[in-house]
């Protein structure tokens, strides 16, 4: 009798002052993970000033699939993930991805994303968030941002920052991810659009919950900076990356 190989997944979860969210998120993730998945979680305390670090250590003692990482200084969002991508796991993963720890995307919905990979042969998958508890003004901003990005790339693009996102391990060197800020999510998705055929990519809808603990680290300034990064990437960055990819 042959035994089906488990789907090996490396998941990066960075936490900055998430003492009120990370425990619930991880518990729900681990309680719903499929038996067909071998999961390695890099759970990172990104220089938190609250009790996040102690909670992460406690979670690592409870769940053997968690490797706790404690940083004294806070890295930018993208840099935190880029550094974690370099950290090896006990097994060679089939897929690598990252997810937020603020519980606005539930652990159950992270599992929903992973389960899609079990039943498919996708190379890239991300979420599209819905039912956002935003004001009308924030909804208009979101719609306008997505419309501008779609116009720039001549494709219907929705929620380029949607996370969690997972990609096949073979894509990692081709993506050549560089951005150390909030644009990392957009960089990964926009490069994947160039690398992966439409039938090998997918987005799934998940509920974007209201934050119940702590404060968001994003603002309208973050959104403006992100838009600038998208424009720069469209007209300069993507050409530079494509040229370098061909030379390799």
SULSULGI-V484802 format. One record per helix or strand of 3 or more residues. SS is the DSSP state (h for helix, s for strand). FROM is the first residue (numbers start at 1). TO is the last residue. If there is no record, write none. Layout:
[[SS | FROM | TO] [SS | FROM | TO]]
This chain:
[[s | 7 | 15] [h | 22 | 32] [s | 37 | 46] [h | 52 | 62] [s | 66 | 71] [h | 77 | 85] [s | 95 | 100] [h | 107 | 118] [s | 124 | 130] [h | 136 | 153] [s | 165 | 168] [h | 169 | 175] [h | 184 | 195] [h | 198 | 200] [s | 201 | 207] [h | 220 | 247]]
